[in-house]
Amino acid sequence: MPAFSPLQKPSVTTPTVRAMSLQSVIQFILNQNADPTAGHLATYQVFMGIGTELLKRNGITSLRFQDDRFITDAELQTAITENIQKVLKVACPEEVYFNPPASGKK
């Protein structure tokens, strides 16, 4: 009998984490309405449909930011896209996502 030889461990590729730009999401929602007030209200409707704990866990305590926030939590991304679909009856576009550069590269 030949000597025992363990199988080679398959190479594991780390999945690329897509981040969702919160600023882009909000701008998308606002742009769906010609009336600015309706756009602001739609933004609140989308985020009011997401659990408070999920938002807080991701550092979102207000929809007023000076800097963009990037969401990498898949559960929150799903909640946002589902609520956009419910409230606006449109799919969230790919343009709200970005792939961060590989580590060490900018």
C-alpha positions in Angstrom: 0.0 0.0 0.0 1.2 3.5 -0.7 2.0 5.7 2.2 -0.8 8.0 3.5 -0.7 11.4 2.0 -3.3 14.0 3.2 -5.2 16.0 0.7 -3.9 19.5 0.1 -6.0 22.2 1.8 -7.8 24.2 -0.8 -6.7 27.7 -1.1 -9.2 30.0 0.5 -9.8 33.3 -1.1 -11.0 36.0 1.2 -14.3 37.4 -0.1 -14.1 41.1 -1.0 -16.2 43.1 1.4 -18.4 45.5 -0.3 -19.1 48.7 1.5 -22.3 50.7 1.1 -21.9 54.4 1.1 -24.6 55.8 3.4 -24.3 59.2 1.8 -24.9 57.7 -1.7 -28.0 55.8 -0.4 -29.5 58.9 1.0 -28.8 60.9 -2.1 -30.4 58.1 -4.2 -33.5 58.3 -2.1 -33.7 62.0 -2.3 -33.2 61.9 -6.1 -36.3 59.7 -6.5 -38.5 62.6 -5.7 -38.9 65.9 -7.5 -40.2 67.5 -4.3 -37.3 67.9 -1.7 -39.7 67.5 1.2 -41.0 64.2 -0.2 -37.4 63.0 -0.6 -36.6 63.8 3.0 -39.7 62.0 4.2 -38.9 59.0 2.1 -35.4 58.9 3.6 -37.0 58.7 7.1 -39.5 56.1 6.0 -36.7 53.9 4.7 -34.7 54.1 7.9 -37.7 54.0 10.3 -38.3 50.5 8.9 -34.9 49.3 10.2 -34.5 48.0 13.8 -33.0 50.6 16.2 -30.5 48.1 17.6 -29.2 47.3 14.1 -28.7 50.9 13.3 -27.1 51.7 16.7 -24.8 48.6 16.3 -23.5 50.2 13.1 -23.0 53.7 14.7 -26.1 55.3 13.1 -27.9 57.4 15.6 -28.9 60.1 13.3 -29.3 60.7 9.6 -27.4 63.9 9.8 -23.7 63.4 9.1 -20.9 65.7 8.0 -18.9 62.8 6.7 -19.9 59.7 4.7 -20.3 56.4 6.5 -19.5 53.1 5.0 -21.6 50.1 5.9 -20.0 46.7 5.7 -22.6 44.9 7.9 -24.5 42.6 5.5 -27.6 42.6 7.7 -27.9 46.3 7.6 -27.2 46.5 3.9 -30.0 44.0 3.3 -32.4 45.9 5.5 -31.6 49.2 3.7 -32.1 47.7 0.2 -35.3 45.9 1.2 -36.8 49.1 2.7 -35.8 51.1 -0.4 -37.7 48.5 -2.4 -40.7 48.7 -0.1 -40.9 52.5 0.2 -39.8 53.6 -3.2 -40.7 50.5 -5.3 -37.3 50.6 -7.0 -34.1 48.5 -6.5 -31.1 50.0 -4.8 -28.5 50.7 -7.5 -25.0 49.2 -7.5 -23.6 52.7 -7.5 -24.2 52.9 -3.7 -21.5 50.2 -3.2 -17.8 50.3 -3.6 -15.0 47.8 -3.2 -12.3 49.0 -0.9 -8.8 48.8 -2.2 -6.8 45.7 -1.4 -5.0 46.0 1.9 -1.9 48.1 1.7 -3.2 49.9 -1.5 -5.1 53.0 -1.8 
